[in-house]
């Protein structure tokens, strides 16, 4: 089978497209023909040896995909050949086939295309868990979303709106903000990328407060980190919740903890992958809720570009260079 491989650590262009052996099966695995795979930020880090989880070289990146089951192990009783599924593999999805444990499989409705399915679970699962379980957001509260035109950002906008929040979307271009509005954002904030000086941080924080009538945001959703973190925390409301999603800006911020004291606010970590493994019943309940939202038309994954498997490195480049709006898809089988 064909695969896009990381054979040595480096930039996306260093990935190799070649034939490899088909996956080996056993009684506890599910074999899936992959139709579509999506790019997530861990893919960018993993191929450069910057991620906390380090697969053995060579490996195919791609932690999320959609496809059709072609074989099930003898110990798998609730899945069958022909089932349409999402595969949450962590890595290995930039290939024509993958064999995974039962826990990595989520069945999908017939109304969900493979491209949409590949773009769905990680981003919407993360944002749903963040807002529902970690922030416990309430109808009428204000949600401020950084990096709002990215995959998890747009998911946070849609889920926040579905939960009754007023959503303020922050992004780095008017084009991105337009997409945020199309997905339900009530208000928007344009910011520049790169190093943010102290006076710029104060202006950024003041602008968030202005958009919340001086109160501050009840919930801050931050997948960006870097220089945007501290001014966003300064703009939280009393007893607000600041959600730590990721660090797309590259730098892990050092937060003055006195801000948490002065605002009575919480700094809350969001690790969806660990939640999924530690609390499978709660995760499955959340997935059911997400699928119901999708069927009602409340969730609409935005796909900004697609690439064939041979050019899958371009999909990772789009994300690494912040060109992606919503999700980027690698189409393995057309």
N, C-alpha and C positions, 0 to 999 in steps of 0.2 A: 504494500500500500504506500501511497505518497504521504509525506509529512513535511512540515516546516520545522527545522530543528535548530536548537541552540547547541552548537558543538564546542563553542568557546565563548566566554563572556565578552560582551561588547554591545555596540549599538544595534538597532533593528536590522540595518543593512548586512550585518554579519551572519544573519540566520541563513541556513542552508535548506534548499528544497530538494528532497531526494526520496528514493524508495527505502523503506525499512520493512522488517518482518511484521506480519499481522500480530495483534495482541494474543497472548496466551490466555486460555480460559481455564477456570476450575469450577467446582460445584457451587461456589459462593459469589460468582461474578455474573455481570450482565454485559453482553456485547452489543454495542450500538454503532450503526452506520451514522456518521455525522453528516448533517446537511449544512448547518450554519454554526459558526462560533463567534463569540464577541470578545472584544478587548476590554480589559479592566486595568486599573493602575498597577496592581501587582505584577502584571505581565511586563510592564516597562522596567520595574525594579528587578525582577527575577532574572532577566537575560543579562543584566549588568552586574549581577551578584551583589545587589543592594537590599534584597528582601530577607526577612527573618527566616523564611522557609527556603531551603536550598535543595532542589532536586539534583540528583546525580547526573552529570553530563554523560552523553548528550540527552536532551529532553526536548519535547515539543512544548512551547508555551500554550497558553489558552486554558483558562480555568472554568469556562462556562460554554456550553454548546447545546444544540438541539438536534435531535435525530430520531431514528426508528430502531427499535430493538430487533436484532436478527438472531439472537440466541440467549438463553438463560441457563444458568447452572442448575444442577439437580436440587439444590437447597432453596431455590427461589420459586415461591408458589403463587405470588400475587402479581406477577408480571408475565407477559407472554410475547412471543414473536409478533411484530407488527404494531406494538404499542408506540405511540408518539410521545417523546419524553424530552425533558431538560436534563442535561448532565452537568452536575457541579463537581468537577474533578480536581480543581486546584491547579492542575497543569495537564498537558497532554492532548488538549482538544484541537490543536491545529494539525489534525491528521484525519485520514479518511475513516478510521475506526478507532474505538476506544473500549476497553474492558474495565468496569468499575464495580465497586461494592453496591449493594442494594440501597444503602443510605445516600448514595450520590444521585439517585434517580428521582425525578418528580414527573408524574404524568401531566399532560397538557390537554386542554379541550381542542376539539376539531376546528374551532373558530380562530385558534391562534396559529399564525404562520410560523415556519421555522425561524425566519429572521427575527420576528418579534419575540419568540420564545427564547432565543439565544440572548436577546437583549434584556430579558425581564428579571430573572430571579435574584441575581446578586444585587443589582441596583435597587429594585423595589423592596427586596427582602431587607436590605440594610436600612433603607429609609423608613420602612414600616416599623421595624424593630426599634430604631432610634426614637421615632416620634411617639409610638404607642407604649413601648415597654420601658424605655430609658427616660424620656422626657415627660411621659404621661400627659401629653398636650391635651388641652381642653378647648371646646368650641368657644370662640370669641377671643382667644389669646392671639398674640402676634408672633409669627414665625419669621425670622430673618435667615435667609439662605445664601451663603457664600458659594462662589463657583456654581451659580444656579443653572447655567446652561449645560453643565456636564451631565453624565448619566445619573449619578445619585442626586444631583441637584434638581433636575427636572422631576425625578421621582418624588423628592421631598416636597416640591411645590404641589404636585397632584395629590399626594396623600394628605398633606397639610390642609389643602382645600376640602378634600373629602371628609376630613375630621372637623371641619368648621372653623379653621384658623384663618386669620388675615395674613397673607403671605407677602413679604417684601423680598424681591429677588435681586441679588447683586452679581454683576458679571462685567467683563472687560471690554465689551463692544456693544454698540446699539443693535447690531444684528443679533447678537446673543440675547439681549434683553427683549427683543421682539419675539424670539422663540419662547422665552419665559412667560411673556404675556399671553401668548397663544396657548400655553399649558396651564394658565389660570392665575398667574401672579397678579396681585392687586396693585402693587407699587414696585418701582424698580430703582436701583442705584447703580450708576456707572462708576467703575474704579479703574485706575491704571495698573498695569502689571509692573513688576520689578521692585526695586528697593523703595520702601516707603519711609521718608524722614519723619521725625517726631511731629512737626507741624502738620504734615499730611495725614498722619495717624489721627491727630486731634480733629482735623476737619472731617475725616471719615467717620469717626465716632460721633461727632456732632450731627452729621447728616443722618445717621441712623436714628438718633434721638428726635430729630426734626420730623422724620417720617413716622414716628410713633407718638407724636404730640408731646414730646418731652419725657415720656414714661420709660422708654427703652423697650427692647424686645423681650418677650416672655421666654422665648426659646431661640437660641442661635445654633444653626446647623453649619458646622465648619469642616468641609473636606479639604481645605486649602492650607491652613496653618501659616507659617512664615510671619511676615509683618502685619498680616490682617487679623491675627488672633487677638492680640492684646486690645486694640481699639474696639473690636467686636465685643469682647468681654466687658470693656468699660461701658458699652452701650446696652448691657442687659438690664432688664427691669429688676426691681426688688424681688428676691426669691426666684430669679430667673434660672434657666438651665442652659448651660453652654455645652453643646454636644461635640465631642472630639471624634471626628469621622476619619480623617486622614491628613496627609501633608503633601498635597499636590505641588505646593510652592517649593518644596525641596527641603526647607529648614524646619526642624522641630522647635517650636517656640518655647521660651522660658517665661512662664507666666508669674507676675508678682502676686503671691497668694493673698496679700492684704486686700486685693480687689474682691476676692470671694468673701472675705470677712465683712467688708464694708457694704456689700450689696446683699448679703445673706443668700448668695447664689450658689449653685452647684456646678462643678466642672465634671462632666459625666462622660466616661469612655464608652465607645460603641464598637464592639467586636462581634459582628454578626456571625462570622464563621465559628467562633468559640461557642456562642449561644446555640447555634444549630446543633453542634456536637453534644453540648452539655444538657440541652433541654429539647430533645426531639419532639415531644408531644406538643410543647408550646410553639415550636417552629412550625409543625404541621398545621396547627390551628391558624397561625398567621398566614401560611401559604393559602389555606382555604379562603381566608378573608380577602387576600389579594386577588385570587382567581375570581371571586364574586365581584370585586370592584372592576376587574377587567371586563367581565361579561356585561356589566352595567354601563360600560363605556367611560368609566371614571379615570381609567389609566390608559395612556396612549404613548408607549415608548417611541421616542424620536430617534430615527436612524439617519445620521448625516451623510454616511458614505458606506459603500460596500467594495470589497476587493476579492478576487479569486484567491485560493489557497497559495498559489505560487507567488503572489504579490502580498501575502499577509503581513510582511514586514512593514508595508506602507500603512497598514491599519495601526500598528504599534507606534509608528512615527507620528501619525495624526494625534494620538493621545499624548505622546511625549512632548510634542511641540505646541500643545494646547490648541490644536486646530479642530478638535472634535467638538461637536455640539450634540448632546445626547450620546448615542452609542455608535460605534463603528463595527461593522460586521465583516467577517471573513466567510465567504460562501464556498463551502467545501464541495457540495453536490448541488448542481443547478437543475 
